[in-house]
Amino acid sequence: MKLLRKQLLVAAILCLTLRAPTPAAEGVKPRALEVWVRTELYFATSRAAGEVTAADFAGFVDHHVTRLFPDGMTVLSGYGQFRKASGQLVKERSYLLILLYPAQLKDANSRIQELRSIYKDTFGQESVLRVDSFALVSF
């Protein structure tokens, strides 16, 4: 938790010192960069009952991701590989969900954990990889 506080402090200092580039159009004021959190969730598609299809994943996004993060997100299709504890190399299609949200969003962690649990339970997955970082954003 101390590391998270230090990272937030560094991000806040950067936010105070950096500004968005000046727009080319006259009369348009640039908006300051804001410190947000970027969470990436990696969803595997291999399972004993057959691959999670594009329609399956779209349904998951429509029913669960949109409910928990209604302000928006990005989904990318990918292909990845990992090595199981048994040593077996698994190659599969995957989906990368990118969420950007204000650092002060109080229940973001519980929402993300809920998404991970729903996906694992629904599609028989062992895990959903989560990567968190800070981002300076401007709209």
C-alpha positions, 0 to 999 in steps of 0.5 A, spaced: 500 500 500 505 504 501 508 503 494 501 505 491 501 512 495 508 513 492 506 512 485 499 516 486 504 522 489 508 521 483 503 521 478 499 527 482 506 531 481 506 530 474 499 532 473 501 539 476 507 540 472 504 537 465 499 540 461 496 537 454 499 540 448 496 547 445 491 545 440 492 548 433 485 552 433 485 558 436 480 560 442 480 552 444 483 552 451 487 546 452 485 541 458 490 539 463 492 532 464 489 528 469 491 522 473 487 516 472 488 508 473 489 504 467 487 497 468 488 491 463 484 485 464 487 479 460 481 474 458 483 467 456 478 463 451 481 456 452 476 451 456 474 444 457 467 445 454 470 448 448 473 455 446 469 462 449 466 464 442 466 472 440 459 472 441 460 469 448 465 474 450 460 480 447 455 477 451 459 478 457 461 485 456 454 487 454 451 484 461 457 485 466 462 490 463 457 495 461 454 494 468 460 495 472 463 500 468 458 504 464 462 510 462 466 506 457 472 501 456 476 498 450 476 491 448 482 488 443 482 481 440 489 478 441 493 471 441 497 469 447 501 463 450 502 461 457 505 455 460 501 451 465 504 449 472 505 442 469 509 445 463 504 445 458 505 450 453 498 453 451 497 458 445 490 461 445 486 467 442 484 472 448 481 478 449 484 485 452 479 489 456 482 496 458 479 500 463 481 508 464 478 511 471 479 516 476 484 514 481 479 516 486 473 512 484 472 508 490 469 501 488 473 500 482 477 495 485 471 491 487 468 492 481 474 489 477 474 483 482 467 482 481 468 482 473 474 477 474 470 472 478 464 472 474 468 470 468 472 465 471 466 462 474 462 463 467 467 460 463 471 455 467 478 459 467 483 459 473 485 466 472 484 473 469 490 476 469 490 484 471 495 489 470 494 496 473 498 502 472 497 510 472 496 514 466 495 521 465 489 523 460 486 528 457 479 529 453 
